[in-house]
Amino acid sequence: LCSMIIGQNEMKEALCRLGAVFQYSKRREAYDLMKLPMHKVFAFIGPPGTAKTTASVFFASMMKEMGVLNGSCMAYVTGTQLKAKYVGQTSERVHELFVKNDIIIIDEAYSLVNYNETSRTDSFSQEALAQLCIEVEDHSHDKLIIFAGYGGDIDDKHNKMKKFLDENPGISSRITFTVNFSSYDEKEMLDIFELLARNANYRLEDGWRDILNEFFLERIHAPNFGNGREARRLLEHCMSIAAQRYIEWERTLPTFASEGER
């Protein structure tokens, strides 16, 4: 995980600690000791672009390797995808999700809820939430369930997970562990940019850190700062400029006659 994700030390420590807890529970079971009644329901909360999805998939793989799950089938869905087209079909869709999978990652969990003109949840959302509460309660021991979304150290307007959990105690009360993701500072943004460039087989010129440090130092304070996505977007812009320069250079090369014309 350390090589996959820059920074996020609090998150990494939390996942390692939780992994040890479930591994310890598995060892107790092997020695015929009473199994710890650990619920595997998590909330991964943080600003956009802080590797919540990557960490979710990694943690699921770690749990599979430790053998604390009954199987390895994984579903990655958004809250919106849990709702069916017609009233009465949503509960069956949610139930089927839990029947078929051992790992359920629900990203943008707050998109599960829509509000009508009276600021009350609509019938589709109510049905989805009611069935989700039942499934989480029934499968919190034998399945890994992760709710992920925007929250943490961001302004209240964009803290969607906080609002979602505050207004849905049936869900929030069933979440056992919350893993927090933090925004990146300018040094971490430089490290992310370097990692992305290296993975794309690009060599960075000397002095690039001094140039980009000023850029990221300004961006991290912007209200629409996208964290890791900012580094990816900047690299893609750099790649497009490099590609354009190469094509223009290639056009200046002398053309040679083909073999048949010689």
N, C-alpha and C positions, 0 to 999 in steps of 0.2 A: 504493500500500500504506500510505503514511503517513496518508492520510485515512481509510482503512478500519480500521486497527488502531492503538489507543493504545499508546504505549510500545513494548516489545519491540525496543529498538534493536539488541541483539546479533543477534537473528534477522533483522532487516531488512538489516543490514550483511552478514550471511552470505549471504542470498539474492541481494543485489546483486552480491557478489563471485563467487558461483557462476554467476550469469547472465553476468557478464563472461567467465568462463572458457570457457563453452560458446559464447559469441559469438565469442571469439577463435579457438576451434577451427574454427568455421564460416568465419571469414575466411581462415584458413590453407588450408582446403580450396579456397576460391575462387581462391587464388593457386597452386594445384597443389603446395602444400607438403604434407608428410606430415601426415595427420590425427592429432590427439591422441587416444590411446586412453582416452577419459574414460568411466567407468562412471556411469550415471545412476541410481544406487540410493541412496536417502536414508532417514534415520530422523529424524522430527520428534518430539521428546521434550519433555514439559513437564507441569506440574500441570494439573488440569482447568480449563476455562474460560479458557485462554490463547490462543485463536484458532488452534489448530493446523490445524483443518479449513479455516478461511478462508485461511490462509497457503498451505496445500497447493493449493487451487484456484487461488489467485492465481499461484503459482509455475508451475503447469501451464500457465496462460494465457500467462505470460511466455515459457515455453519454446516454446509453439506459435507465438507471434508472431516469435520469433527464427528459426524454421524449422529447429530442431535435431532435430525429431522427424519420423518418416515420415508421421504422420497426427495426427488430433485427437480420435479416439474415446476417451472417458474412462470408467472404471469406478470407482465409489466403493463399497467393500464393507467389512464387518467381518470379523475373523478367523473368527468363527462361520459366516458365510455361505459360506465356502470349503468347508466340509465337507458332503458329501452324506448322504443318508439311509442308504445301504447301503455296506458295505465294498467297495471296488473301483470305486466311482463318483466318489470324491473327486478322484482324480488327473485324471480326464477333465474334471471341473468346473474345476479349477485351470488345466489346459492350455487349455481353451476361453476362459477369462478373458483369457489372454495372446494368444491367436490373434485375438480380436475387438477388442482395445483397444490403444491406443498409450500411454495413461496409466493406470496402476493405482495407486490409493490404497487401502491396506489400513489401516483405522482399528481401534483396539483390537486390534492384531496379536496380543497375548498371549492373546486369547480363542480363538485357533486351537488352543491346547493344553489338553487335559484330562488329568487324572491319575487312574489307577485306584487301587485299595486298596493296592497295593504301591508307590505314589508313582512309577510309571512312566507315560509317555505312552500313552494308549489307541491302538488300531489306526487309528482315524479320524485322529487327530492325526499319527501317524507317517506315514500315507499323504500327508496334506496337506503336511507339512513336507518330505518327500522330493521330491514333485513341485514344490513351490515352489522348492526349491534348484535343481532342474534348469531351471525356467523363468527364474529370475533370472540364472543363469549364462549361458543362451542369449540372453537379451534385454537384458542390462544396457547394451548400446551403443545399441540402436535404440529402446528404450522408456524412459519415465520411470516409476520405481517408488518409491513412498513408503510406508514403514511408520510409522504414527503411534500414539501412545499415551501413557499417564501415566508420568511419570518425572522425572528432573532433581532440582530442589531440593525434594523431598518426603521424608517419612520412608520407611525401608526397607520397612515393611509395605505401603505403597501404591505403591512403585516397581516397578510391574508390568513395564515395558519392560526394566529392568535384569535382572530375573530371567529374562524371556523370552529375551533375547539371551545372557545368561551360560550358559543351559542349552541353547542351540541355536547352537553355533558355525558350523554350516553356513549359517545366515542371517546372523549377525553378521559373519562374515568377508567376506560379499558386499556389505555396506553400505559405500559409499565415503565418504559425508559424513553427519555428524550435526549437525542444527540444533537448538539448545536454546532453549526458551521458559521465561521466568521468571515468577514470581508478581508480581502488581501491588502497588504500595504504595498508601497512602491517597490521595495526590494523583492517581495514575493512575485509581483507582477513581472519583474525582469526575469526572474528564474523560470516562470511559466512560459514567457516568450522564448527564452533560450531552449527550454525543453521541447516546445512545439517545433521550433526551427530545426533542432537536431533530429527530431523524429521524421521531419520532412526532408532530411538530407540537405539542409542548407547550412552554409558556413557563414558566420557573422563576422564582419570586419572589426578590427580593433577600434575601440572607442564607442561602440554602439551603446554600451550601458549608460555612458554620460549623456548621450543624446536622448535616449528613451526614458531615463530617470525623470527628467523634467516633464516629459509628456505624461507619464503615469502619476507623477506627484500631483499634477493638476486634475487628472481624470478621477482619482480615488475620492475626491471631494464633490464630484458632480452628482446631482440627484438621480440621474439615470445610469450610474456606474454599473457595468455588467460583470465586474470581476474577471474571471478567466476568459470569458467571451470577448472581453476587450482585447486581450493579448492575441486571441485567435483571429479576430477581425483585423487587427493591425498587421499581423503576419500575412494574411491573405491579400491585403492591400500592397504590402511590400513585394509579395510574390507576383502580383499582377504587373507592377512596375518593372520588375526584373524581367518578366516574360516579354513585355513590350520592348524593352531595350534590346533584348537578345534578338527578337524578330527584326527590329530595325537594323541591328548590326549585321545580321545574316543577309539582308537585302543588299548590303554594300559589298558583299563578297563577289569576286569575278565569277561569271558563269562559264562552265566548260562544255564543249560540244559532247554529245553522247557518242558512244562507240560507233554507232552506225553512220554518223556524220563525218567521222574522221577519214 
